Amino acid sequence: MARQNLISAEVADNVVSTAIANINDTIVSLPFLINLSAEDRKKFRKMGPKSVDYVNDNLTGANQFSNSLPGDFPIDEFARDVTLINKLYPILVASQALTEGLSDTILALGSDAMKEGDEVYSFLKIAAKTDANAKELVQQIGRRFKGQGRRSA
């Protein structure tokens, strides 16, 4: 039977530490980042990637035709918002690519490890028939499955 091995890699501890430090440095360097509640996410007007051109064009219009806007319209704040959006989107895209890669890699590694674990568990159950220590370990491992019942294929 062919064994699944979707990922076969190692990462040095210093690489992990450096990656975490870099992410933390990025968070610290963007102190204005906020975390919205689920309720807030629902109520705010959304702007997706395709709407970036819309707000950029409107900023151009606001600057070119400022006399068409009410006197109290905050053009400077609008410009700061649009500029920040344009600077943050590339960071968002890069971080989403990182998150997706990490999630998919961990999913594949988890699948590999679970299949390998299942195979080891099968062999340990055989060993437990003649080895008391193996039997104790199999009972300990078996607690993880308690109450799950058998699944049909």
Residue pairs with C-beta under 8 A, 6 or more apart in sequence:
3 115
3 116
3 119
4 111
4 112
4 115
5 112
6 108
6 109
6 111
6 112
7 105
7 108
7 109
7 112
26 91
27 33
30 88
30 91
36 44
47 54
47 55
47 85
49 89
52 85
52 86
52 89
55 81
55 82
55 85
56 82
56 86
59 78
59 79
59 82
62 69
62 73
62 75
62 78
62 79
63 75
63 79
66 75
69 75
121 138
121 141
124 134
124 137
124 138
124 141
125 138
127 134
127 138
128 134
128 135
128 137
128 138
129 135
